[in-house]
């Protein structure tokens, strides 16, 4: 286990009481800098080499940048090995490792190399593209060094941090900086938005999945992305807070293979300056509830449309993504205290956190060879489907989970809602499957994508 060391530079740090820090006591300590801290923390940060077999189209013009843009859709498809390189952090002595989804999420062959050059095979226990996190289990290990998770809610702007990882594959590298922002929006990491720790410690390609630690050697975040125009670090990097990482580890140990988020069952929007006065607020902030599903736990707790949610478990929320993050770190099966303003008066409600219910049944159907669109997977819409595809709360009917090869060529996409087939309204997967089998010569689909309806016509 990595033991915290109270090492700092020649300034007093504004760190929460749980993280005991001090000014260096001698010239020797000042000259050492972060060396003792790195010596303790580095063994728990690993290099990850992952392979994934993908189907890729082999264009005869792939080596020519000019002609490739015109002919990249030509040529035969075939299996191709895709390699990825990243970092990870050991979180327990029995080999639990956290990394990024974009490093290992879909990989079939994962090798993990420790700081002392020992190598182990690893398997994915739990992976989630939306949060860009994955939990691995190393095979055949015991008594490994690991990092402790710090409560990231206590992290403050200005704290000194170190980023440890394997940038560009050059080997383990350490960079230093400060926490430069909280609750930031990142880039290109699924739909995860609004809760990243921001740091100016240099983070480059290959640092993904590496550790962001404080001056006591505790993990405060997992490095995941950078804001850049050149492809290299420009001093703005993002890390996933350690409190969410802790929930991932708990669910992985409980046997979940995908991350289970509490379901809000509501739509809301950030409160801006124009809305604040009319909602009884003295300043902009929070989320105004615009719609609630009949099965929403917020409705069951007593919330109504027009209420403004200011805090979840004492932490401010200013976007829907922040609220979902706060619910996720509280955890399933718990009650979250939610601070609400209604007609200018504040009240606290307790909301029971649970996953979206799978009622009524999805009744998932895959269309057969006789169907006008064979190989398409459809499900009835229920609260779990609403949450999975981000559909409007009041929508009903049949959703396309997987369009299949034919459906994809016709322009269908996951999350599309089938409203009618050849003029016949379809409310269930059974009705939609039958209507597609009955189609002749021409096919007319009415599809809802988001808030827009589209009519598609095809010749069979």
C-alpha positions as CSV (number, residue, x, y, z in Angstrom):
1,X,0.0,0.0,0.0
2,X,1.2,3.5,-0.8
3,X,1.8,5.4,2.4
4,X,1.2,9.2,2.3
5,X,4.2,11.4,2.7
6,X,3.9,15.0,3.9
7,X,6.2,16.5,1.3
8,X,5.5,20.0,-0.1
9,X,7.4,22.9,-1.7
10,X,8.3,26.0,0.2
11,X,4.8,27.2,0.6
12,X,1.9,26.4,2.8
13,X,-0.8,24.5,0.9
14,X,-4.6,25.2,1.3
15,X,-5.6,21.5,1.7
16,X,-8.6,20.1,3.6
17,X,-8.0,19.0,7.1
18,X,-8.2,15.3,6.1
19,X,-5.0,15.8,4.1
20,X,-2.3,16.8,6.6
21,X,0.5,18.9,4.9
22,X,3.4,21.0,6.2
23,X,6.2,23.3,5.1
24,X,9.5,21.5,4.4
25,X,11.5,21.4,7.6
26,X,15.0,21.6,6.1
27,X,17.1,22.5,3.1
28,X,17.5,18.8,2.4
29,X,13.7,18.4,2.1
30,X,13.4,21.4,-0.2
31,X,16.1,20.0,-2.5
32,X,14.4,16.6,-2.6
33,X,11.2,18.2,-4.0
34,X,8.7,15.5,-4.9
35,X,11.2,12.6,-5.2
36,X,10.2,10.7,-2.0
37,X,6.5,11.0,-3.0
38,X,7.1,9.8,-6.5
39,X,9.2,6.9,-5.2
40,X,6.2,5.8,-3.1
41,X,3.5,6.4,-5.6
42,X,5.0,5.3,-8.9
43,X,5.0,1.5,-8.3
44,X,1.2,1.7,-8.3
45,X,0.9,3.3,-11.7
46,X,1.1,0.8,-14.6
47,X,1.5,0.7,-18.4
48,X,-1.2,-0.9,-20.4
49,X,-0.9,-2.5,-23.8
50,X,-4.2,-3.6,-25.4
51,X,-5.2,-5.2,-28.6
52,X,-8.6,-5.2,-30.3
53,X,-9.6,-7.1,-33.5
54,X,-11.8,-4.8,-35.7
55,X,-13.3,-5.1,-39.1
56,X,-11.6,-2.6,-41.4
57,X,-12.0,-1.8,-45.1
58,X,-8.8,-2.2,-47.0
59,X,-8.8,0.5,-49.6
60,X,-6.2,0.3,-52.5
61,X,-5.7,4.0,-52.0
62,X,-5.2,4.0,-48.2
63,X,-1.6,5.1,-48.6
64,X,-2.5,8.1,-50.8
65,X,-4.0,10.9,-48.7
66,X,-5.6,12.6,-51.8
67,X,-7.3,9.6,-53.4
68,X,-8.1,7.9,-50.1
69,X,-10.7,10.6,-49.2
70,X,-12.7,9.7,-52.4
71,X,-12.2,5.9,-52.4
72,X,-12.1,5.0,-48.7
73,X,-15.5,3.2,-49.0
74,X,-14.1,0.9,-51.7
75,X,-12.3,-2.4,-51.1
76,X,-12.9,-5.5,-49.0
77,X,-13.4,-5.6,-45.3
78,X,-11.3,-7.8,-43.1
79,X,-10.0,-8.3,-39.6
80,X,-7.4,-5.9,-38.4
81,X,-5.6,-5.6,-35.1
82,X,-5.9,-2.3,-33.4
83,X,-3.3,-1.5,-30.7
84,X,-3.8,1.0,-27.9
85,X,-1.4,2.3,-25.3
86,X,-2.2,3.9,-22.0
87,X,-1.8,3.9,-18.3
88,X,-3.6,2.5,-15.3
89,X,-3.6,2.7,-11.5
90,X,-3.6,-0.2,-9.0
91,X,-6.3,0.3,-6.4
92,X,-5.9,-2.9,-4.2
93,X,-3.3,-5.4,-3.3
94,X,-5.2,-8.2,-5.1
95,X,-4.8,-6.5,-8.5
96,X,-7.8,-4.2,-9.1
97,X,-6.7,-1.6,-11.7
98,X,-8.6,1.4,-13.1
99,X,-8.0,2.8,-16.6
100,X,-9.9,4.6,-19.3
101,X,-12.6,2.9,-21.5
102,X,-11.0,4.3,-24.6
103,X,-7.8,2.4,-23.6
104,X,-9.1,-1.1,-22.8
105,X,-12.9,-1.0,-23.1
106,X,-13.3,-3.2,-26.2
107,X,-10.0,-5.0,-26.1
108,X,-9.6,-8.8,-26.2
109,X,-5.9,-9.0,-25.2
110,X,-4.6,-6.8,-22.4
111,X,-1.1,-6.8,-20.9
112,X,-0.2,-4.7,-17.8
113,X,3.4,-3.8,-17.1
114,X,4.4,-2.7,-13.6
115,X,7.0,-0.1,-12.8
116,X,9.5,-2.9,-11.9
117,X,8.9,-4.4,-15.4
118,X,6.8,-7.4,-14.3
119,X,4.0,-8.2,-16.7
120,X,0.5,-9.7,-16.1
121,X,-2.5,-10.6,-18.2
122,X,-5.7,-8.6,-17.3
123,X,-9.4,-9.0,-17.9
124,X,-12.1,-6.3,-17.9
125,X,-14.5,-6.6,-15.0
126,X,-16.6,-3.5,-15.7
127,X,-16.4,-0.9,-18.5
128,X,-18.5,2.2,-19.2
129,X,-18.0,4.3,-22.4
130,X,-20.1,7.2,-21.1
131,X,-17.8,7.8,-18.1
132,X,-14.7,6.6,-19.9
133,X,-13.7,4.3,-17.1
134,X,-12.8,0.6,-17.0
135,X,-12.0,-1.7,-14.1
136,X,-9.5,-4.5,-14.7
137,X,-8.4,-7.6,-12.7
138,X,-4.8,-8.7,-12.9
139,X,-4.3,-12.4,-13.1
140,X,-2.2,-14.4,-10.6
141,X,-1.0,-11.5,-8.4
142,X,-0.9,-10.8,-4.7
143,X,0.4,-8.1,-2.3
144,X,0.8,-5.4,-5.0
145,X,1.5,-1.7,-4.2
146,X,-1.6,0.5,-4.6
147,X,-2.9,4.0,-4.1
148,X,-5.6,5.1,-1.7
149,X,-8.6,7.0,-3.0
150,X,-9.1,10.5,-1.6
151,X,-12.5,12.0,-1.4
152,X,-12.4,14.3,-4.5
153,X,-15.2,16.5,-3.1
154,X,-12.5,18.0,-0.8
155,X,-10.1,18.9,-3.6
156,X,-9.6,22.7,-4.0
157,X,-8.4,24.9,-6.8
158,X,-4.7,25.6,-6.3
159,X,-3.7,22.3,-4.7
160,X,-0.4,20.9,-6.0
161,X,-0.8,17.6,-7.9
162,X,1.3,15.2,-9.8
163,X,0.3,13.4,-13.0
164,X,1.9,9.9,-13.5
165,X,1.6,8.0,-16.7
166,X,3.2,6.7,-19.9
167,X,3.0,9.5,-22.5
168,X,3.9,8.6,-26.1
169,X,5.1,5.2,-24.8
170,X,8.4,6.6,-23.7
171,X,8.0,5.1,-20.2
172,X,6.7,6.2,-16.9
173,X,6.8,10.0,-16.6
174,X,5.9,12.4,-13.8
175,X,4.7,16.0,-14.3
176,X,3.6,18.5,-11.7
177,X,1.1,21.3,-11.6
178,X,-2.0,22.5,-9.7
179,X,-5.7,21.8,-9.8
180,X,-6.8,24.7,-12.0
181,X,-10.6,24.1,-12.1
182,X,-13.4,22.0,-10.7
183,X,-16.6,20.7,-12.4
184,X,-15.2,21.3,-15.9
185,X,-16.5,20.0,-19.1
186,X,-14.1,17.7,-21.0
187,X,-13.9,16.7,-24.6
188,X,-14.5,13.5,-26.6
189,X,-15.2,11.2,-23.7
190,X,-18.7,9.9,-24.3
191,X,-21.4,12.1,-22.8
192,X,-19.5,12.6,-19.6
193,X,-19.7,16.3,-19.0
194,X,-19.4,18.9,-16.2
195,X,-17.6,17.1,-13.4
196,X,-13.9,16.8,-14.4
197,X,-11.0,18.0,-12.3
198,X,-8.9,20.4,-14.4
199,X,-5.1,20.5,-14.1
200,X,-2.2,22.3,-15.7
201,X,0.1,19.3,-15.1
202,X,1.3,18.2,-18.5
203,X,-0.9,15.3,-19.8
204,X,-0.1,13.9,-23.2
205,X,-1.3,10.9,-25.3
206,X,-0.5,7.7,-23.4
207,X,-1.2,9.4,-20.1
208,X,-4.8,8.3,-20.4
209,X,-5.8,6.2,-17.4
210,X,-2.8,7.4,-15.3
211,X,-2.9,8.8,-11.8
212,X,-3.4,12.4,-10.6
213,X,-2.2,12.4,-7.0
214,X,-2.0,15.0,-4.3
215,X,1.0,15.8,-2.1
216,X,0.1,13.0,0.3
217,X,0.2,10.3,-2.4
218,X,-3.5,9.8,-2.6
219,X,-5.4,9.4,-5.8
220,X,-7.7,12.4,-6.6
221,X,-8.4,11.6,-10.3
222,X,-7.8,9.5,-13.4
223,X,-6.3,11.4,-16.3
224,X,-8.6,11.1,-19.3
225,X,-8.3,13.9,-21.9
226,X,-6.7,17.2,-22.8
227,X,-7.8,20.4,-24.5
228,X,-5.4,20.9,-27.4
229,X,-5.1,22.2,-31.0
230,X,-1.8,20.5,-31.7
231,X,-2.3,17.1,-30.2
232,X,0.1,17.8,-27.3
233,X,-0.5,19.2,-23.9
234,X,-1.3,22.9,-23.7
235,X,-1.7,23.1,-20.0
236,X,-5.4,22.1,-19.7
237,X,-6.0,18.5,-18.8
238,X,-9.0,16.7,-17.3
239,X,-9.2,13.9,-14.7
240,X,-12.2,11.9,-13.6
241,X,-12.7,12.4,-9.9
242,X,-11.7,9.6,-7.6
243,X,-15.1,9.5,-5.9
244,X,-16.7,8.2,-9.1
245,X,-13.8,5.7,-9.4
246,X,-14.7,4.4,-6.0
247,X,-18.2,3.6,-7.1
248,X,-16.9,1.8,-10.2
249,X,-14.7,-0.4,-8.0
250,X,-17.6,-1.2,-5.7
251,X,-19.8,-2.2,-8.6
252,X,-17.1,-4.3,-10.2
253,X,-16.5,-6.2,-7.0
254,X,-20.3,-6.8,-6.8
255,X,-20.3,-8.5,-10.1
256,X,-21.7,-5.8,-12.4
257,X,-20.2,-5.8,-16.0
258,X,-21.6,-2.3,-16.9
259,X,-22.0,0.7,-14.6
260,X,-25.4,1.1,-13.1
261,X,-26.4,4.8,-12.7
262,X,-29.3,6.0,-10.5
263,X,-32.2,7.1,-12.8
264,X,-33.5,10.7,-12.4
265,X,-36.5,10.3,-14.6
266,X,-36.6,14.0,-15.2
267,X,-35.6,16.7,-17.6
268,X,-34.2,20.0,-16.5
269,X,-32.1,23.0,-17.7
270,X,-29.5,25.3,-16.1
271,X,-30.9,28.4,-14.5
272,X,-29.4,31.5,-16.2
273,X,-29.6,35.2,-15.2
274,X,-32.8,35.8,-17.1
275,X,-34.6,33.0,-15.3
276,X,-33.3,33.5,-11.7
277,X,-35.5,36.3,-10.6
278,X,-38.7,34.7,-11.8
279,X,-37.8,31.5,-9.9
280,X,-37.2,33.3,-6.6
281,X,-33.4,33.1,-6.7
282,X,-31.0,35.9,-5.9
283,X,-28.4,34.7,-8.4
284,X,-28.2,32.2,-11.3
285,X,-27.6,28.6,-10.3
286,X,-29.2,25.2,-10.1
287,X,-31.4,23.3,-12.4
288,X,-35.1,24.0,-13.1
289,X,-37.2,20.9,-13.5
290,X,-39.1,21.0,-16.7
291,X,-40.6,17.5,-16.9
292,X,-41.0,14.5,-14.7
293,X,-41.7,10.9,-15.6
294,X,-44.5,9.2,-13.7
295,X,-42.1,6.6,-12.3
296,X,-39.4,9.2,-11.4
297,X,-37.9,8.9,-7.9
298,X,-37.9,12.7,-7.8
299,X,-41.7,12.8,-8.3
300,X,-42.1,10.1,-5.7
301,X,-40.1,12.3,-3.3
302,X,-42.4,15.3,-3.9
303,X,-40.7,17.4,-6.5
304,X,-42.8,19.2,-9.2
305,X,-42.2,20.9,-12.5
306,X,-40.8,24.4,-11.9
307,X,-38.8,23.4,-8.8
308,X,-35.1,24.4,-8.8
309,X,-32.6,21.9,-7.6
310,X,-29.6,23.6,-6.0
311,X,-27.7,20.9,-4.3
312,X,-27.3,17.1,-4.1
313,X,-25.8,15.9,-0.8
314,X,-24.6,19.4,0.0
315,X,-22.8,19.8,-3.4
316,X,-23.9,22.4,-5.9
317,X,-25.3,21.2,-9.2
318,X,-25.6,23.6,-12.1
319,X,-26.1,21.2,-15.1
320,X,-28.0,17.9,-15.5
321,X,-24.7,16.1,-16.0
322,X,-23.4,17.4,-12.6
323,X,-26.6,16.2,-11.0
324,X,-26.3,12.7,-12.5
325,X,-22.6,12.6,-11.3
326,X,-23.6,13.6,-7.8
327,X,-26.3,10.9,-7.8
328,X,-23.8,8.3,-9.1
329,X,-21.2,9.0,-6.4
330,X,-23.9,8.7,-3.7
331,X,-24.6,5.2,-5.0
332,X,-27.5,2.9,-5.7
333,X,-29.7,1.9,-2.8
334,X,-28.9,5.2,-0.9
335,X,-31.1,8.2,-0.2
336,X,-29.8,11.5,-1.5
337,X,-30.6,14.8,0.2
338,X,-31.7,17.3,-2.4
339,X,-32.0,21.0,-1.7
340,X,-34.9,22.5,-3.7
341,X,-36.3,26.0,-4.1
342,X,-40.0,26.3,-4.7
343,X,-41.7,29.8,-4.8
344,X,-38.6,31.3,-3.2
345,X,-38.6,28.9,-0.2
346,X,-35.9,26.3,0.3
347,X,-36.7,22.7,1.3
348,X,-34.7,19.4,1.5
349,X,-36.1,16.3,0.0
350,X,-34.8,12.7,0.3
351,X,-34.7,10.9,-3.1
352,X,-34.3,7.1,-3.2
353,X,-31.6,6.3,-5.8
354,X,-32.3,3.3,-8.0
355,X,-31.7,2.2,-11.6
356,X,-34.3,2.8,-14.2
357,X,-37.1,0.2,-13.9
358,X,-37.4,-2.4,-16.7
359,X,-41.2,-2.3,-16.5
360,X,-43.0,-2.9,-18.7
361,X,-40.9,-5.6,-20.4
362,X,-38.8,-4.6,-23.4
363,X,-40.0,-7.7,-25.3
364,X,-36.9,-7.4,-27.5
365,X,-37.2,-8.8,-31.0
366,X,-34.7,-9.4,-33.8
367,X,-36.2,-9.4,-37.2
368,X,-35.8,-12.5,-39.3
369,X,-34.7,-13.2,-42.9
370,X,-38.3,-12.7,-44.2
371,X,-38.5,-9.2,-42.8
372,X,-38.1,-6.1,-45.0
373,X,-35.2,-5.1,-42.6
374,X,-33.6,-8.4,-41.5
375,X,-31.2,-8.4,-38.5
376,X,-32.7,-5.4,-36.7
377,X,-33.1,-5.5,-32.9
378,X,-36.1,-3.6,-31.5
379,X,-37.5,-3.2,-28.0
380,X,-40.6,-1.7,-26.4
381,X,-39.9,1.6,-24.6
382,X,-39.7,1.6,-20.8
383,X,-37.9,3.8,-18.3
384,X,-34.6,1.8,-18.7
385,X,-34.8,2.3,-22.5
386,X,-35.5,6.0,-22.0
387,X,-32.4,6.4,-20.0
388,X,-30.2,4.2,-22.2
389,X,-31.0,6.2,-25.4
390,X,-31.8,9.6,-23.8
391,X,-35.3,9.7,-25.3
392,X,-38.0,12.2,-24.4
393,X,-39.8,11.2,-21.2
394,X,-43.3,11.0,-22.7
395,X,-42.4,9.0,-25.8
396,X,-43.8,5.5,-26.3
397,X,-43.6,2.8,-28.9
398,X,-40.7,0.8,-30.4
399,X,-37.1,1.8,-30.3
400,X,-34.3,0.5,-32.6
401,X,-31.5,-0.9,-30.4
402,X,-29.4,-2.2,-33.3
403,X,-30.3,-1.4,-36.9
404,X,-28.3,-4.3,-38.4
405,X,-26.4,-4.2,-41.6
406,X,-29.5,-3.6,-43.8
407,X,-31.0,-1.0,-41.4
408,X,-27.8,0.9,-41.1
409,X,-27.5,1.1,-44.9
410,X,-31.1,2.5,-45.0
411,X,-30.1,5.2,-42.5
412,X,-31.6,3.8,-39.3
413,X,-29.6,4.3,-36.1
414,X,-29.7,3.1,-32.5
415,X,-32.3,5.2,-30.6
416,X,-34.6,5.8,-33.5
417,X,-38.2,5.3,-32.6
418,X,-40.5,3.5,-35.1
419,X,-43.9,5.3,-35.2
420,X,-45.5,3.6,-38.2
421,X,-44.7,1.0,-40.9
422,X,-46.5,1.5,-44.3
423,X,-49.0,3.8,-42.6
424,X,-49.8,1.3,-39.8
425,X,-49.0,2.7,-36.3
426,X,-46.8,0.3,-34.3
427,X,-47.0,0.4,-30.5
428,X,-45.1,-2.9,-29.7
429,X,-42.2,-4.9,-31.1
430,X,-44.7,-7.7,-32.1
431,X,-46.7,-5.2,-34.2
432,X,-43.6,-3.7,-35.8
433,X,-42.1,-7.2,-36.6
434,X,-45.3,-8.3,-38.2
435,X,-45.6,-5.1,-40.2
436,X,-42.1,-5.4,-41.6
437,X,-42.8,-9.0,-42.6
438,X,-45.9,-7.9,-44.4
439,X,-44.1,-5.2,-46.4
440,X,-44.1,-5.6,-50.2
441,X,-42.2,-3.9,-53.0
442,X,-42.1,-0.5,-51.2
443,X,-41.6,0.4,-47.6
444,X,-42.5,3.6,-45.8
445,X,-41.3,4.2,-42.3
446,X,-42.2,7.1,-40.0
447,X,-39.3,7.5,-37.5
448,X,-38.7,9.8,-34.6
449,X,-35.1,10.8,-34.0
450,X,-34.8,13.0,-30.9
451,X,-37.6,15.6,-31.2
452,X,-37.9,15.4,-35.0
453,X,-40.0,13.0,-37.1
454,X,-38.6,11.7,-40.4
455,X,-40.4,9.8,-43.2
456,X,-38.2,7.2,-45.0
457,X,-39.3,5.5,-48.3
458,X,-37.5,2.5,-49.8
459,X,-38.0,0.2,-52.7
460,X,-37.6,-3.5,-51.7
